[in-house]
């Protein structure tokens, strides 16, 4: 439990040992959970609902969700507390870029970035696929609820977000040149901090990983 503590046990309190690309890298075992989810979607698309549900039950959603709440979402706060880089007050609303929501650009951002988080490299899954799968499956085993505890772990680690590299509150534009695909742990971990405030590099300085992963968009029509 790291909430309210001086430092995160997953992150540590030595900035020289921190990851320079992302607030806090996901445990590698969680990549296997995404592999399992891919297999469950394929089973369901092939008409094997019962087998799909049995395979979904092998994903340890509770422990992944706990990591997300206690470590993933808190990583930027812990980094900033130790770095102690203070900035002035955020810009007044009237002085910020007129459009905050990246909704109209997010699909283009995700495709440009190969449906991978530009911070940690985690695979992301198309929002329509996740919504459609939850609805079509119609089982409490996989839900996207209104709280962390009512959403499946795959939602926490693979839901794609178009993230402002320079925060909107600091004058960042809602434009392709300032948006990157992000997983929820990196998005919430970074929060409203600048990359300097949490000691990470600019993800736009690294080329996206383009390895053929499409966020399962190709399976959306099969649901």
Order of alpha helices (4+ residues) and beta strands (2+ residues): alpha-alpha-alpha-alpha-alpha-alpha-alpha-beta-beta-alpha-alpha-alpha
